[in-house]
Amino acid sequence: MSTPNPKIKALVVCLGNICRSPMGEAVLRDIAKKRGIDIVVDSCGTSAYHIGEDPDDRTVHVCKTHNVPIHCTGRQVQTSDFTSFTHILAADESNLRQLLRIKPENSTADIRLWGSYLDDKPIPDPYYGGSDGFEKVFQQCTKLSNAFLDAVFIEEN
């Protein structure tokens, strides 16, 4: 069931917006769709390293291997994100600290480590490793997506 203005708007955040956050965005969107949950999902980075770039080829490969559509263009977090999104999900503690540091006073978003919805573990950055690290991130994003949706929709109902 689709609503004109979903109540939940989630932003997945990592450092560069080419590995973890675009994968998290794709996985969360896919799982929500499969569960019949209408939400808005986007991703960004705390840095400006990869603005305008496509996700890392290894991120795209892992998503395609699991039949998860991925369409993302790298962008940096903006001040407006803190009021446009209901939930901002940080990949790790460093990104969480950066988000909390730049959070404007009028922020309405719930800003948390994404892992806080499951096991309090950060999502490790797979950028400098092999393809197996990207598969592990995919599996972690899958678990975190389900945990986030379970928690948020229990709160909503």
C-alpha beads as a LAMMPS data file, in Angstrom:
LAMMPS data file: protein, C-alpha beads

157 atoms
156 bonds

1 atom types
1 bond types

-500.0 500.0 xlo xhi
-500.0 500.0 ylo yhi
-500.0 500.0 zlo zhi

Masses

1 110.0

Atoms # bond

1 1 1 0.000 0.000 0.000
2 1 1 1.446 3.337 -1.029
3 1 1 0.791 6.559 0.802
4 1 1 1.364 10.003 -0.724
5 1 1 3.704 11.066 2.073
6 1 1 5.416 8.216 3.945
7 1 1 5.841 8.828 7.675
8 1 1 9.320 7.299 7.767
9 1 1 12.132 8.961 5.831
10 1 1 15.511 7.343 6.454
11 1 1 18.935 8.641 5.474
12 1 1 21.849 6.175 5.554
13 1 1 25.223 7.882 6.099
14 1 1 28.830 6.764 5.717
15 1 1 32.048 8.634 4.919
16 1 1 32.115 8.885 1.116
17 1 1 28.704 7.642 -0.063
18 1 1 30.106 5.046 -2.453
19 1 1 30.239 1.821 -0.396
20 1 1 28.243 1.371 2.806
21 1 1 25.554 4.031 2.560
22 1 1 24.470 3.399 -1.049
23 1 1 24.354 -0.317 -0.280
24 1 1 22.397 0.384 2.905
25 1 1 20.013 2.635 0.975
26 1 1 19.425 -0.036 -1.679
27 1 1 18.986 -2.863 0.817
28 1 1 16.680 -0.918 3.150
29 1 1 14.520 0.240 0.230
30 1 1 14.345 -3.311 -1.195
31 1 1 13.450 -4.947 2.122
32 1 1 10.830 -2.303 2.902
33 1 1 9.266 -2.831 -0.525
34 1 1 9.227 -6.614 -0.077
35 1 1 7.587 -6.152 3.331
36 1 1 4.997 -3.772 1.895
37 1 1 6.304 -0.815 3.890
38 1 1 6.220 2.590 2.214
39 1 1 9.237 4.661 3.267
40 1 1 11.597 7.157 1.702
41 1 1 15.256 6.092 1.722
42 1 1 18.313 8.058 0.622
43 1 1 22.021 8.045 1.406
44 1 1 24.913 10.469 1.667
45 1 1 28.415 10.869 3.017
46 1 1 29.839 13.077 5.710
47 1 1 32.723 13.992 3.383
48 1 1 32.775 15.581 -0.065
49 1 1 35.196 13.005 -1.516
50 1 1 32.808 11.403 -4.015
51 1 1 30.110 13.975 -4.833
52 1 1 28.484 13.113 -8.164
53 1 1 30.096 9.670 -8.380
54 1 1 28.402 6.301 -8.800
55 1 1 28.739 3.675 -6.048
56 1 1 31.890 1.559 -5.925
57 1 1 31.766 -1.243 -8.522
58 1 1 32.019 -3.840 -5.751
59 1 1 28.950 -2.358 -4.023
60 1 1 27.001 -2.512 -7.283
61 1 1 28.190 -6.079 -7.959
62 1 1 27.092 -7.379 -4.553
63 1 1 23.684 -5.714 -4.826
64 1 1 23.146 -7.105 -8.330
65 1 1 24.239 -10.575 -7.149
66 1 1 21.403 -10.413 -4.598
67 1 1 18.924 -8.889 -7.098
68 1 1 18.766 -5.628 -5.147
69 1 1 18.379 -2.576 -7.396
70 1 1 20.901 0.170 -6.677
71 1 1 20.734 3.694 -8.079
72 1 1 22.702 6.319 -6.208
73 1 1 24.807 9.367 -6.917
74 1 1 27.296 10.398 -4.262
75 1 1 26.373 13.451 -2.229
76 1 1 27.387 15.070 1.042
77 1 1 25.030 15.505 3.986
78 1 1 23.212 18.846 3.936
79 1 1 21.724 20.955 6.706
80 1 1 18.239 20.364 5.276
81 1 1 18.651 16.588 5.763
82 1 1 18.282 17.083 9.506
83 1 1 14.698 18.275 9.058
84 1 1 13.773 16.405 5.860
85 1 1 14.439 12.934 7.289
86 1 1 12.857 11.331 10.332
87 1 1 15.804 8.979 10.889
88 1 1 19.501 9.440 10.118
89 1 1 21.394 6.157 10.328
90 1 1 25.169 6.431 10.753
91 1 1 27.333 3.561 9.537
92 1 1 29.907 3.942 12.306
93 1 1 30.814 6.000 15.369
94 1 1 33.025 8.419 13.436
95 1 1 30.176 9.332 11.095
96 1 1 27.780 9.557 14.042
97 1 1 30.105 11.999 15.832
98 1 1 30.389 14.101 12.666
99 1 1 26.597 14.165 12.210
100 1 1 26.052 15.196 15.822
101 1 1 28.743 17.868 15.477
102 1 1 27.100 19.495 12.424
103 1 1 23.486 18.930 13.501
104 1 1 21.586 22.223 13.387
105 1 1 19.556 23.376 16.404
106 1 1 16.286 22.859 14.521
107 1 1 17.050 19.206 13.732
108 1 1 14.005 16.959 14.016
109 1 1 15.678 13.714 12.911
110 1 1 16.469 10.789 15.192
111 1 1 20.242 10.464 14.634
112 1 1 21.696 7.129 15.669
113 1 1 24.240 4.489 14.876
114 1 1 22.352 2.145 12.540
115 1 1 23.680 -0.775 14.543
116 1 1 21.870 0.539 17.630
117 1 1 18.705 -1.070 16.258
118 1 1 20.315 -4.522 16.482
119 1 1 23.678 -5.154 18.122
120 1 1 25.366 -1.732 18.491
121 1 1 28.031 -2.761 15.961
122 1 1 29.334 -0.352 13.331
123 1 1 29.363 -1.269 9.662
124 1 1 33.054 -1.703 8.782
125 1 1 34.300 0.229 5.753
126 1 1 35.085 -2.355 3.035
127 1 1 36.740 0.140 0.655
128 1 1 40.363 -0.953 1.122
129 1 1 39.607 -4.670 1.345
130 1 1 38.455 -7.386 -1.005
131 1 1 35.037 -8.271 -2.347
132 1 1 34.304 -10.496 0.670
133 1 1 34.099 -7.353 2.815
134 1 1 31.345 -6.007 0.584
135 1 1 29.387 -9.244 0.954
136 1 1 29.699 -8.984 4.737
137 1 1 28.444 -5.386 4.600
138 1 1 25.482 -6.558 2.496
139 1 1 24.573 -9.204 5.062
140 1 1 24.903 -6.676 7.889
141 1 1 22.750 -4.123 6.007
142 1 1 20.096 -6.808 5.525
143 1 1 19.961 -7.558 9.252
144 1 1 20.032 -3.873 10.180
145 1 1 17.269 -3.035 7.690
146 1 1 14.951 -5.637 9.195
147 1 1 15.797 -4.560 12.744
148 1 1 15.233 -0.877 11.892
149 1 1 11.890 -1.553 10.203
150 1 1 10.768 -3.784 13.079
151 1 1 11.682 -1.146 15.669
152 1 1 10.300 1.861 13.843
153 1 1 7.009 0.292 12.878
154 1 1 6.430 -1.041 16.403
155 1 1 6.958 2.562 17.622
156 1 1 4.558 3.890 14.964
157 1 1 1.741 1.451 15.831

Bonds

1 1 1 2
2 1 2 3
3 1 3 4
4 1 4 5
5 1 5 6
6 1 6 7
7 1 7 8
8 1 8 9
9 1 9 10
10 1 10 11
11 1 11 12
12 1 12 13
13 1 13 14
14 1 14 15
15 1 15 16
16 1 16 17
17 1 17 18
18 1 18 19
19 1 19 20
20 1 20 21
21 1 21 22
22 1 22 23
23 1 23 24
24 1 24 25
25 1 25 26
26 1 26 27
27 1 27 28
28 1 28 29
29 1 29 30
30 1 30 31
31 1 31 32
32 1 32 33
33 1 33 34
34 1 34 35
35 1 35 36
36 1 36 37
37 1 37 38
38 1 38 39
39 1 39 40
40 1 40 41
41 1 41 42
42 1 42 43
43 1 43 44
44 1 44 45
45 1 45 46
46 1 46 47
47 1 47 48
48 1 48 49
49 1 49 50
50 1 50 51
51 1 51 52
52 1 52 53
53 1 53 54
54 1 54 55
55 1 55 56
56 1 56 57
57 1 57 58
58 1 58 59
59 1 59 60
60 1 60 61
61 1 61 62
62 1 62 63
63 1 63 64
64 1 64 65
65 1 65 66
66 1 66 67
67 1 67 68
68 1 68 69
69 1 69 70
70 1 70 71
71 1 71 72
72 1 72 73
73 1 73 74
74 1 74 75
75 1 75 76
76 1 76 77
77 1 77 78
78 1 78 79
79 1 79 80
80 1 80 81
81 1 81 82
82 1 82 83
83 1 83 84
84 1 84 85
85 1 85 86
86 1 86 87
87 1 87 88
88 1 88 89
89 1 89 90
90 1 90 91
91 1 91 92
92 1 92 93
93 1 93 94
94 1 94 95
95 1 95 96
96 1 96 97
97 1 97 98
98 1 98 99
99 1 99 100
100 1 100 101
101 1 101 102
102 1 102 103
103 1 103 104
104 1 104 105
105 1 105 106
106 1 106 107
107 1 107 108
108 1 108 109
109 1 109 110
110 1 110 111
111 1 111 112
112 1 112 113
113 1 113 114
114 1 114 115
115 1 115 116
116 1 116 117
117 1 117 118
118 1 118 119
119 1 119 120
120 1 120 121
121 1 121 122
122 1 122 123
123 1 123 124
124 1 124 125
125 1 125 126
126 1 126 127
127 1 127 128
128 1 128 129
129 1 129 130
130 1 130 131
131 1 131 132
132 1 132 133
133 1 133 134
134 1 134 135
135 1 135 136
136 1 136 137
137 1 137 138
138 1 138 139
139 1 139 140
140 1 140 141
141 1 141 142
142 1 142 143
143 1 143 144
144 1 144 145
145 1 145 146
146 1 146 147
147 1 147 148
148 1 148 149
149 1 149 150
150 1 150 151
151 1 151 152
152 1 152 153
153 1 153 154
154 1 154 155
155 1 155 156
156 1 156 157
